[in-house]
């Protein structure tokens, strides 16, 4: 077959993402209703993707990236494609930029670094039993804010680079995460299934880690050796210092 007729890797990923996630029901709250062989094939394809496959040249770190502004957002997004089954695009973070702690209600996802390095902190929400009462926070919360507090666990903190496999999220595990650029600019491929849709209960919410009185800066407490770290999160408006601009995707055209 002539080289020009070779199917781009990103097209293969899009096709496999549609096959993998088609029919997924977010209201089932189940992490096990994806067929393992289809999910493994998608994972293998995404692991192999590189910035060059999308014609995205890695950006160099600047000595002083300058202040963020209307024409210099901290984060930009390249839209690749979106269907009723999944969305796919590339996030590009400037040096020192962060995507604040946020959630993906009822959604699956994959994050694959294309260049640079990111640190990802993943949390899971916990169901609050009737006996659980809120601790005293430092600083104290105003009474209206207490309705927006959520009990959670810090599930993992890990760094990912181009050579790493994807960071995975499901409706129940690693669903809330914060993404920080490490040691320079970075970019990652992002797949969400199904896509955000506020009309269907899939809107993005932002959170802040709370500190109970007597706790350290980690914002949580270790219950016993080997157990996960519990903490509390406050739902907040989108932080004022975060916004996402848009860039044109330069890579192969994708159709699904």
C-alpha positions, 0 to 999 in steps of 0.5 A: 500500500502506498505510504500516502494511504496509510491510516493516521494513528489518530484516526485509528484511535478515534475509530477505536474510541467509538467502538470502545465507548459506544453503548456505555451508560453513565447512569449505571455507575459501573466501571466494569461494563466496558469490554476489556478487549476493546478497552485494551486495544484503545489503550495500546493505540493511545500509548503509542501516540506522539506529538509528531503524529499530530504535527504539534511541535513541542514548545520550548520553555521561556525564561519568563513566559509573561503574565496570562492575558486575553491573548496569552491564556495559561491553557489552550485547547485544540479540538480534534473531534466530538461525537455523542460517544466521545470527545477528543482534543489536545490541551497545551499548558504553559510553563507553570500552568495548572488545570484546577481540580475538577470532575467528570460526572459519569464519564470515562477518560484517558490523558496521554502526554505528548511532550513535557511532563504533568503531575496529576492528583486524583481524588474520588468522592465518597458517599457520606453516611448519616453519622458523618459530620463536618469538621472545623475547617481552617479558615472557617466556612460560611454557613451557605458553603457547607452544602457544597462540601464533599468527603473524598479520598486522595487516590493518587499523585503521579507524574506522566511524560511522553514515555508514560502510559495514559492516565485513566479515569472512570465514573467512580475512580480518579474522576476528580483530578488536578493537572499541573505542568512540571518543569516547562510547557506540556501538552496531552491528548484528552479523550472523554466518553461520553463528552461533557453535556450540561443538559444530560447532567455532565457539567464540569465542577471545580473544587478546592481542598479544605484543611481541617483544624489541626491538619497539615498542608496536605489537607487530609489525614491518614486513618491507619497505615496503608489506608487511603488519605481522606479529605474534604473538598469544597465546590467552588466557581471556576478559579479566576486565574484559569481559563482556556483559549483555543488553537487550530489543530494542525494534525490529520483530519479525523472522521468517525 
